[in-house]
Every structure is written in C-alpha cells, then in structure tokens.
Amino acid sequence: MAVQSEIGLIDELVRLRAELRRREREAADKELQLQRYAADLRETFKQERSRAQELRRSYMATVRALSNAVEARDAYTGKHAERVAAYGLVIARKFAPELTITPELEFGYLLHDVGKVAIPDAILYKPSSLDDDERALMSRHPVIGAEIVSGIEFLAEATEVVRSHHERWDGTGYPDGLEGEDIPLAARTFSVADVLDALTTDRPYRPACSLGYARAMINSESGTQFDPRVVEVFNSIDDEVFERIATEIR
Ligand SMILES: [Fe+2]
C-alpha cells in the first residue's frame, strides 16, 4: 500500500515537472514574441519619426521660400522676416514656451507680411506718405495674408500672427481693433520683435538705431502698443542674445 502511494507520488511529481517545463517553454515563447513585437514597434517609431522630421524640413523650406519671395521685392528689409522670427522665438520661449513646441509659430513669424504680395509696388515703395486710399489698401495686407495661408492646413496656426500682427494692446490697431488679451499671444510676442528689428535696421529715411534706443522706444509703448508682460520678458533678455541674431542674420 505504502509502495503504491509512493509510486503515485512519483507519477504526480513527473507530471508536475512536465507541466512546469511546458509552461516554461510557453513563457519563453511569449517573451520572445514580445521582444520581437517591441523591436517592430521601435523600428516603426524610428521610421515615423524620420518621416515626420523630413516633412517638417519640407514645410520649413516651403515657408522660407514663400517668405523670401515676399521679401525679395524689398531691398531694404533684407532678411527682416528671418530676424523677426529669431527675435520672436527668443521672446516667446520665455513668455509662452508652449507656443514654441511646434514650428507653427515660426511659420507665422516668417510669413507675417505675405499679404503684401497683393499690394502694388507704387504703394509699397512710395517714397512720400500714403494718401487715405493707399493707406486703406496697405492696411488690408494682414487680411489678404490670412486668406492666403488659411487654405493651407499646416499653416492654420500661423494665420493668427499673419492676421493680427498689426493689432495694438490698446485696441487702436488693425484689421480687427482687438484689445489686450483678445489679441492672440503669438501676435503679441511678434509685435515687439517686429518693432525691434524695424528700429535696429537701416531704412531709406534713417539709419539704424541702437539697441538701447530701441529698448527705450519699446518700453515707452508698453501698455499702449505692446502687452506690458511681453515687454517685461523682452527687458529680461540680454543684449548679447539680440546682437548675436542681428550679426548672424543679415
Ligand atoms: Fe505687416
């Protein structure tokens, strides 16, 4: 009886060992499958990332080409859009870093004056001041620009800068007369960068002003033309940062 029960126990042990080995094999197979799956995912992710980077480079090249085409008409502004984009990004990274995660903000900065393609040379380069009709036509360039870019899906967010880059904090800007925080954040950071570049580059009617003078002018318009918080952020950025951009992009 004792011998029989011992044999039964041994049989059970053998069966359990076989079962254990079977489960170990299954577990090893599953682990292998998971490893292959993870490797596939890594490869897919790598390919997707490289495709996304390629797409992003193509978008940027397209936007730059469009921006250069607009600027090629004006010998004086040179690389104005590129410098403004660089100044604007420096300010935006400190003021609203969330805006700079995607390249849309930079697209908007680069294309802010794209609507000027529709403004006749006679008005755009008129050496004397514009009459009322000419000024009315000129002031349509943000709306025309927004219409141009709004049909392009990857430029959807850039439209805000293009349409609102001449709005003023006190509500006296154009085309919509937006006031304060109703003006898109991207456009508020842009206007400080735009004036900074306009003042620190040569113009047909005056030589470039110093950075110190430009700072004083921008501060004197804090709360009227500009969002005071953007001006504060602008004030906290060292001269060297802007000077380096001005030297590199000319
Ligand atoms: Fe403009």
Residues whose N, C-alpha, C, O or C-beta is under 5 A from the ligand:
A	BS01	LIG	H112 D113
